[in-house]
Amino acid sequence: MDIMSINCLLAGLIAGFMSGMFGIGGGSIRIPLLILAGLSPLNAFAINLLVIPFSSIVGAFTHRKNIDVKTGLYIIIGGCLGSLIGALLVGLVSKLVLAILFLISSTITIFGMHLYKLAPRIYKKINPNPLSIILGAFVLNLITGMRGGSGGSLFPPFLRMMKLSIHQAIATSLFATIFTATTAIIIYWYRGNIIWLPAVFTIIGSMLGARIGGKISLKTKPKWLELSLSILIMTLALIAVFKILL
């Protein structure tokens, strides 16, 4: 086992833990770590998307009792279309514009997750319907898809705004990202961007990490999950903008 394989295993383990813990795809963590391991950004995007269905399956299985299948299907419809178009547009939108869009969308979704506390009257007026969920998933996946993600980092707060409990939001996000990431994989596979040995080690680490994170998540109180997820998402968004500006 060479150094790159070990680094990919560790990158998968860390990102997989975050995926299972918070219901995110893990790409915002996994991609930078894979690049540090020696992979090009395009190869890191491809491997990240290849890994997500495997780690999400493990996480979704762990959270299976909390999955809202009906809402998940709406997320899959909008998310898969957004992932497909986002993967096709990779490199066509400037990194600065993409980072700003991601920061704005992250801020809005985090605010939405806490809307029931910050503006309870507005929250009560929200009436989740198939069209709003599909459109929301499409927009989130379009933005994250252009940076090699699956939309999973923004799905839990978005689903929280759509009146799912935090545990339901995490479980449903993991369920949906199995399919949204798979759609984008086809594009990267066709381009020949997947390097298989690093991908295998990243998958192994991610699946193990997702199982551990999922078990801890189920035992964590909702308020701490919401707070931790909010901090994580905003931190990742600010890091993305900071890296672009430098």
N, C-alpha and C positions, 0 to 999 in steps of 0.2 A: 504494500500500500504506500503510495507516494504522498508527499506533503499536500499536494492539491486535493487528493482524495480525502485526506484527513480533515482539511479545512472545509471541504464541501459537506462532509458528515456533520461537523460542528455547526456549520451555517444552517443546515437542515434541522438539526436538533433545537437550536435556539428559535428559529422561525416557526417550527412546528409546535413548539410549546406555546408561543404567542397565539398561533392559530387555534389550537384546542382550548386555550384559556379564554380568549375573547371572541372567537368566531370569525376572525379576519383571515384573509387569504395568506398573509404572511409575507407577501412580496415586498412590501416597503422595508422589511428587515432583511429578507433573504437576498434580494438583488444586490444591495451594497456589499453584503458579506461575500457573495459569490464573485463580485468584481475584485474585492480585496484578495480573494483566493487565487486570482490570476486570470479570470475569464473576461472576455470582452463584454461590453454592455449588451449587445445583441444576443450573445450566447447566454448571458445571465438571464435576460428576459425570457428566452426560450425554455431554459431549464426550470426557471421559477414556475412558469405556467404548466410545464409537464408535471411538476411535483404537486401542485395544488390539489388536483383531484384525489391523489393518494392520501395526502394528509387530511383533506376534508372528509374523505370516507371514514377514516379512523375517528376524527372528531365528531362527525355526524352520528356515527354508531354509538359513541359514548354519550351524546346528548339526545339520543333518538326519541326519548319520551317527551321532549319539549318541542319537537319539530311541528310547525304549522304547515302542513303539506300544501294546502290550498294557496296560502300566501306565497309559499316557496315556488309554486308553479308560475305565478305571475312574475316573480323576480327572475325566474329562469328565462321566460319569454323575452322580457325587456333586456335583461342582462346579456343573454347570448348574442342578441343583435348588436348591442353596444360593444361587446368584446370583439366581435367580428370586424366591425367598422374601425374600431380603435386599433386593432392589430394591423389592418391595412394602411392606416394613416401614420404608423410609427415613423418618426423622422421627418414628417412633412410639416409639423407644427413646432415652432421654436421652443426650446426647453424652458425659457423664461416664462412665456405665455402659459405653457403647460403647468409649471410650478405654481404660478399665480392662480390658475383655475382650480388646481388641486387644493390650494390653501383656502380659497373662497368656499369651495364645496365642503371641505372638512369643517370649516367654521359653522356653516349653515347646518350640517348634519348633527354636529355636536350640540348646537343650540336646540335643534329639534328633539334630540334625545332627552334633554332636560326641560322641554317645553311645559310638561305637566306641572313642574314646580315654578318655573319662571313666569309663565303666562297661562294659568289654568283655564281661564275663560276661552282663550284661543284654542287651547288643546282640546277642550270639550267640543268645539265646533268642527274639528277635523273629522271628516267622514271618509275613512279609507275605502277606496273602490278599486277594482281591477285596473282601470285606466291610469289612475294616479300612481299605483304601485309599478306598473309596467313602464311608464314614462320615467319615473324616478330611477328605476334600475337601469334603464337605457342610458340616461344622462351620466350617472355615476360610473357605469362601465365604459362608456365612451371616453371619459376623461382618464380613468385609471388604465384603460386598455392601451392608450397611446404611450404609456410609460411602462408597459410590460406587466401590468397587474390584471387582476380578475374582478376588481370592484369590491372584494371581500372586506377591505379595511373600512369601507363606508357603509356597508349593508347593515351591521348591527344597530348603529345609531339611527339610520333611516327607518329600519323596521320598528325601532322603539318609538319613533315619531308616529308610525302607523299603528300604534297602540298595542303592540305585542309586549309582553314582559321582557325584561333583559335576558332571562334564560331562554325564552322562546326565540328572541331575536338572534342570539348566538347560535342556537341549534339550527334555525331556519337558514341563516346565512351560510353555515357550513354545508348544509344540504344543497343550497343553490349554487355555491361556487364549484361544486363537483362538475356541474354542467357548463357554467359560464367560462371556466378556464379551459375546458375541453374544446370548446368552439374555437378559441384563439390558437390552441396548440396546432390545429390543422395548418394554419398559415405559416407558423414557424417551422413546422415539420417539412412542409413543401419547399421552403427556402433553404433547408439544410442547416439550420442554426443550432440544432441540438447536438451536443457532445455527450455521448452516451455514458462513459465511465464516471465522469463527475456527476452526471444526472442520477445514476443509480445510487451513489453514496449519499447524495442530497435527499433522495426519496427515502432511503432507510432512516436517516437521521430525522427527517420531518415526520414520518409516521410514528416513530418512537416518541418524539417530542409532543406530537398532537395528542397521543394517548395520555401522557403524563399531565399535560396542560388541561385536557378535558376533565380528568378526574378531580383536579384541584378546583376547577371552575364550578363544578356541581356543588362543591362544599363551601363556596364563597358567597357571602351575602350580596344581594342585588345592588345595594348602595355602593359597595366597594368595587363591584364589577363596573358599574356605570362611571364612577370617578376614575378608576384606573384606565378604562378604555378611552375616556375623554382626554386624559393626559397623554396617553400613548399616541392617539391619532393626531393631536395638535402638535406634539413634539416632532413626529415624523413629517408633518406638513411643513413646519418651520425649518427643519433640517434640509428638506428638499429645496426650499427657496434659498436658504443660506448657501448651499452648495452651488446653485446656479449663479448667484450673484458673485461668488468668488471666482 
